[in-house]
Structure formats: C-alpha cells, structure tokens
Amino acid sequence: MCAESRSGKMRLCLGDPLVVCQRESLVELAAVLPASGRFVVARLDGMRLTDAKQVFYDFSDALLFPSYFGWNRDPLSDCLRDLRWLPADGYLVIVDNAHQLLPDSALDQRTLFRILAQVVRHWSGAGDRPEGVAVPFTVLLLCDHDDEAVQLRHAVDQALHETR
C-alpha cells in the first residue's frame, strides 16, 4: 500500500520493510496493525539513539528484553525475532526523529536498518513461525520534514541494497 504525503513529495510504501514518512503523513492503523487481538507498540526517539549502546538500551527498555540480552547487534536481532516474553498479534516499532538516528556512525546506522528489515521479514514469513501464521511487525521511521524523510529513505534503501 503506497500513499503520497500531504505535500506530494514523499511516497509512503507500507510494503517496504522499513516505512519512512513525514510525521504529518496519514497512516491507517489497519495497514500496520491487525484488526483485532493484542498488539505491542514501542516508541523510540532517534534523538536519544546517538550510539549503538543507547540503541541496545532503548530497544531493550521499550520491548522488555530478558536479562540475558547480550548488548550487541546479534542479540538485538535474536531478541527482536523472538519476543516470546511479549506475545502479541502484531508489533509496531515507531522511531520518532529517525533522521537523527546514529548520526556519527553510518556503519551502525546501516547495520541497524539491516537488522530491522530482517526482523520484519522474519515475522512476515508464516513458514518461519511455529504456529504457521505470519505476525505483522512494522517499523515506522518518522521525520519532521519531507526532505529529511527523502534522505532517510535513501539511506535505508542504500543500506538494504548494498553488498557487504
């Protein structure tokens, strides 16, 4: 599902693994959450996520990671793909001020985008789930202005399509 922002400059595509949009864009909850059941919404602030350590802390705090969380990228990926301690029919992770996420490390930013995209794909694959049911897991990256959203969308696309 794709929609234009109010200004017509930014295209919002909900089929993308990471959804980037301007804060003023209208996003129908039905497009990112199940119609019924339990769902978890975690909200993070990109202004706080200035280094990898803070990313691990804030994700752990927002999604109640277990005490065995290992405070690096592999356990982050593992915990986001597990979440058995936080069962739900759908998950929505919102990162406000996403254009300010990890400003001093393009490598850490690309790595986080890749992890989040892999997590979205994992939850959408019914064959990977023990119950055989896909679970909506959406990552919504919000920016204040269209130009920030365009730059962030470019950074996300670059991270997801570059060869390592």
C-alpha positions in Angstrom: 0.0 0.0 0.0 1.5 3.3 -1.0 0.3 6.9 -0.4 1.6 10.4 -1.1 2.4 12.7 1.8 0.3 15.8 2.0 2.8 17.8 0.1 3.0 15.2 -2.6 6.8 15.0 -2.3 7.2 11.8 -0.3 5.8 8.4 -1.2 4.9 6.2 1.7 5.0 2.5 0.9 3.7 0.2 3.7 5.1 -2.9 1.8 8.6 -1.7 2.4 10.4 -3.5 5.3 11.1 -0.1 6.9 8.4 2.5 6.5 9.8 6.1 6.3 7.4 9.0 6.4 6.9 12.5 7.5 5.2 12.8 10.9 2.2 14.5 9.2 1.6 11.7 6.8 -1.6 9.8 7.4 -1.0 6.1 8.2 -4.0 3.9 8.7 -3.6 1.8 11.7 -5.3 -1.1 9.9 -2.4 -1.1 7.5 0.2 -1.6 10.2 -1.7 -3.5 12.9 -4.0 -6.4 13.0 -7.8 -5.6 13.1 -8.1 -7.3 16.5 -6.1 -9.0 19.1 -3.2 -8.0 21.3 -0.5 -5.7 19.8 2.6 -4.1 21.1 3.6 -0.5 20.2 7.1 0.5 21.1 8.1 4.1 20.6 11.7 5.3 20.5 13.3 8.7 19.9 16.0 8.9 17.3 17.4 12.0 19.1 18.3 9.6 22.0 19.8 6.9 19.8 23.1 8.6 19.2 25.3 5.5 19.6 25.0 1.7 19.4 25.0 1.4 23.2 22.0 3.7 23.5 20.2 1.8 20.7 20.6 -1.5 22.6 19.4 0.1 25.8 16.4 1.8 24.3 15.2 -1.2 22.3 15.7 -3.4 25.4 13.8 -1.0 27.6 10.9 -0.5 25.0 10.4 -4.2 24.3 11.3 -5.5 27.8 14.2 -7.7 26.6 15.1 -10.5 29.0 18.0 -10.3 31.4 20.2 -12.5 29.1 20.2 -9.8 26.4 23.8 -9.6 25.2 24.0 -5.8 24.5 25.3 -6.1 20.9 23.8 -6.4 17.4 23.4 -10.3 17.3 21.4 -10.4 20.5 19.4 -7.4 19.3 18.4 -9.3 16.2 17.8 -12.5 18.2 15.5 -10.8 20.7 13.6 -8.9 18.1 12.9 -12.1 16.2 11.9 -14.0 19.4 9.7 -11.8 21.7 8.1 -14.8 23.3 8.1 -12.8 26.6 5.9 -10.2 24.9 3.4 -12.2 22.9 1.2 -10.3 20.6 -0.8 -10.5 17.4 1.2 -7.6 15.9 4.1 -5.3 16.7 4.7 -1.7 15.8 8.0 0.0 16.4 7.9 3.7 15.9 11.2 5.7 15.8 10.5 9.5 16.1 13.1 11.8 14.8 14.5 8.9 12.8 16.6 11.2 10.6 18.8 11.8 13.7 19.4 8.1 14.4 23.0 7.2 14.9 24.4 10.5 13.4 28.1 9.7 14.0 28.2 6.2 12.6 26.9 5.4 9.1 28.0 1.9 9.6 26.0 1.4 12.8 23.0 3.1 11.1 23.2 0.7 8.1 23.6 -2.3 10.4 20.5 -1.3 12.4 18.5 -0.8 9.2 19.5 -4.3 8.0 18.6 -5.9 11.3 15.2 -4.2 11.4 14.5 -5.2 7.8 15.5 -8.8 8.6 13.2 -8.8 11.6 10.3 -7.5 9.6 10.8 -10.2 7.0 11.2 -12.9 9.7 7.8 -12.0 11.3 6.1 -11.8 7.9 7.1 -15.4 7.0 4.4 -17.8 8.1 6.7 -20.7 7.4 9.2 -19.5 9.9 6.6 -19.2 12.7 5.9 -22.3 14.9 2.1 -21.6 14.6 2.5 -21.2 10.8 0.9 -17.7 11.0 2.6 -14.5 9.9 2.6 -11.8 12.5 2.6 -8.1 11.5 5.8 -6.4 12.6 6.1 -2.9 11.3 8.9 -0.4 11.7 7.8 3.2 11.2 10.6 5.8 10.9 9.2 9.3 11.4 10.7 12.5 10.3 9.6 16.1 10.7 10.0 17.3 7.1 9.8 15.7 3.7 13.4 16.4 2.8 14.5 14.5 6.0 12.3 11.6 5.0 13.6 11.6 1.5 17.2 11.5 2.8 16.4 8.8 5.3 14.6 6.7 2.7 17.7 7.0 0.5 19.9 5.9 3.5 17.6 2.9 4.2 17.5 1.8 0.5 21.3 2.1 0.3 21.7 0.0 3.5 19.3 -2.7 2.3 20.7 -3.0 -1.2 24.4 -2.6 -0.8 26.6 -5.6 -0.8 28.7 -6.2 2.3 
